[in-house]
Amino acid sequence: MDYDRDLGFCPSCGGDVKGDESFCRNCGRSLQDVDTRRQPVRSRRPRWAFIILVVTGIFLLWMGVSTLMDPQPVIDEVMLQLDGMGFDEEFAETFVMFYGYSMVATALMALAAGAMAYALRYWLLSMVFTLLVALSTPFFIFSFPAVLALYLLWKGRGDFA
C-alpha cells in the first residue's frame, strides 16, 4: 500500500482512514463525499496550556517583582511569624529577597514553557519547565494550574513538531 496515496485522515477526529473506507473506524463519521487527504485535526490542548502558563507566569512575575520592589511589609510579616524563634531581621530580609528572586525565576520558567507550547516546539523542555513551575511555586493556587498545563501538554504531545 502506498502510504501517502492510500491513507488519509478523518476530518472529524483525525483518525487514520484507508482510501476505500466509507466510515471512520474511530468516530463512525460517514466519509462519503469527503476529502480524506487533508491533515488531521489538531487538538487545542497546547494552546490552553499556553494560556494557563502565561497567566500563571504573569501573576508569579507580579508577585516576585512587587516583593523585590518593596520588601519591608513582607519582612515585617516574616518577623511576626518567626517571633520567639531566635531569628533576626537580617535572616528575614535574606529570606524575603530569596523568595522574590525565586518567584521571578519561576515566572520566567512558566513564560518560557508557555512560549514553547504556543510555538509547538520543544515538547520535552516545555514539560520539564512546567514541572519545575508546579514543584517550585509556594502557593497551591499557582501549582494547580501548572499541573493542569502539564496534563494538557502531555495529552497534546502529538501536536508538537
CORJO-V893992 format. One record per residue. N is the residue number from 1. RES is the residue in one letter. PHI is phi in whole degrees, -180 to 180 (* if undefined). PSI is psi in radians with two decimals (* if undefined). D_FIRST is the distance of its C-alpha to the first C-alpha in whole Angstrom. Layout:
N:RES:PHI:PSI:D_FIRST + N:RES:PHI:PSI:D_FIRST
This chain:
1:M:*:2.31:0 + 2:D:-79:1.94:4 + 3:Y:-59:-0.80:6 + 4:D:-68:-0.57:9 + 5:R:-92:-0.66:8 + 6:D:-96:-0.22:7 + 7:L:-113:2.23:9 + 8:G:-128:-2.83:12 + 9:F:-131:2.51:16 + 10:C:-72:2.26:18 + 11:P:-71:-0.21:21 + 12:S:-90:-0.89:24 + 13:C:-114:-0.21:23 + 14:G:85:0.09:20 + 15:G:-70:2.75:18 + 16:D:-67:2.41:14 + 17:V:-135:2.27:13 + 18:K:-77:2.67:10 + 19:G:-60:-0.44:10 + 20:D:-102:0.11:12 + 21:E:-81:2.51:14 + 22:S:-95:-0.41:18 + 23:F:-134:2.60:19 + 24:C:-72:2.36:19 + 25:R:-74:-0.38:18 + 26:N:-83:-1.00:21 + 27:C:-110:-0.18:23 + 28:G:83:0.13:23 + 29:R:-67:2.48:23 + 30:S:-70:2.34:23 + 31:L:-106:0.25:20 + 32:Q:-68:2.31:21 + 33:D:59:0.57:22 + 34:V:-123:2.36:21 + 35:D:-83:1.93:19 + 36:T:-91:0.06:16 + 37:R:-83:-0.18:15 + 38:R:-73:2.93:18 + 39:Q:-69:2.72:19 + 40:P:-67:2.74:20 + 41:V:-70:2.25:23 + 42:R:-90:2.54:25 + 43:S:-78:2.84:28 + 44:R:-99:0.15:32 + 45:R:-60:-0.82:33 + 46:P:-62:-0.56:33 + 47:R:-68:-0.70:35 + 48:W:-67:-0.68:38 + 49:A:-61:-0.71:38 + 50:F:-58:-0.85:39 + 51:I:-62:-0.81:42 + 52:I:-62:-0.78:43 + 53:L:-68:-0.65:43 + 54:V:-69:-0.76:45 + 55:V:-63:-0.78:47 + 56:T:-62:-0.77:48 + 57:G:-63:-0.69:48 + 58:I:-66:-0.77:51 + 59:F:-64:-0.75:53 + 60:L:-65:-0.69:53 + 61:L:-64:-0.76:54 + 62:W:-61:-0.77:57 + 63:M:-67:-0.75:58 + 64:G:-66:-0.80:58 + 65:V:-68:-0.71:60 + 66:S:-66:-0.60:62 + 67:T:-67:-0.72:63 + 68:L:-72:-0.56:64 + 69:M:-74:-0.65:65 + 70:D:-137:1.37:68 + 71:P:-79:-0.27:68 + 72:Q:-60:-0.76:71 + 73:P:-62:-0.62:71 + 74:V:-73:-0.66:68 + 75:I:-62:-0.76:70 + 76:D:-61:-0.72:73 + 77:E:-66:-0.71:71 + 78:V:-65:-0.74:70 + 79:M:-63:-0.64:73 + 80:L:-65:-0.72:74 + 81:Q:-71:-0.57:71 + 82:L:-92:0.10:73 + 83:D:-58:2.25:76 + 84:G:88:0.01:78 + 85:M:-100:-0.07:75 + 86:G:90:0.18:77 + 87:F:-92:2.49:75 + 88:D:-98:3.10:76 + 89:E:-68:-0.48:75 + 90:E:-64:-0.70:73 + 91:F:-63:-0.78:71 + 92:A:-62:-0.71:70 + 93:E:-65:-0.77:70 + 94:T:-62:-0.75:67 + 95:F:-61:-0.80:65 + 96:V:-67:-0.69:65 + 97:M:-66:-0.73:64 + 98:F:-61:-0.74:61 + 99:Y:-59:-0.81:60 + 100:G:-63:-0.80:60 + 101:Y:-66:-0.65:58 + 102:S:-68:-0.58:56 + 103:M:-66:-0.71:55 + 104:V:-65:-0.75:54 + 105:A:-64:-0.72:52 + 106:T:-65:-0.69:50 + 107:A:-63:-0.74:50 + 108:L:-65:-0.62:48 + 109:M:-66:-0.71:46 + 110:A:-64:-0.74:45 + 111:L:-67:-0.65:45 + 112:A:-66:-0.75:43 + 113:A:-64:-0.68:40 + 114:G:-64:-0.69:40 + 115:A:-65:-0.68:39 + 116:M:-67:-0.66:36 + 117:A:-67:-0.66:35 + 118:Y:-66:-0.71:36 + 119:A:-82:-0.14:34 + 120:L:56:0.76:31 + 121:R:-130:2.72:32 + 122:Y:55:1.01:33 + 123:W:-57:-0.84:32 + 124:L:-64:-0.76:33 + 125:L:-65:-0.67:37 + 126:S:-63:-0.72:37 + 127:M:-64:-0.76:37 + 128:V:-64:-0.81:39 + 129:F:-62:-0.74:42 + 130:T:-66:-0.68:41 + 131:L:-64:-0.71:42 + 132:L:-64:-0.66:45 + 133:V:-63:-0.79:46 + 134:A:-62:-0.62:46 + 135:L:-85:-0.45:48 + 136:S:-99:-0.24:51 + 137:T:-77:2.36:52 + 138:P:-81:-0.10:55 + 139:F:-117:2.33:55 + 140:F:-60:-0.55:52 + 141:I:-61:-0.40:52 + 142:F:-102:-0.48:50 + 143:S:-76:-0.57:48 + 144:F:-63:-0.83:47 + 145:P:-62:-0.59:45 + 146:A:-66:-0.66:44 + 147:V:-66:-0.69:42 + 148:L:-63:-0.76:41 + 149:A:-63:-0.65:39 + 150:L:-61:-0.76:38 + 151:Y:-61:-0.79:36 + 152:L:-65:-0.67:35 + 153:L:-65:-0.70:33 + 154:W:-64:-0.81:32 + 155:K:-70:-0.48:30 + 156:G:-98:0.31:29 + 157:R:-61:-0.46:28 + 158:G:-69:-0.29:24 + 159:D:-84:-0.25:26 + 160:F:-79:2.56:27 + 161:A:-81:*:26
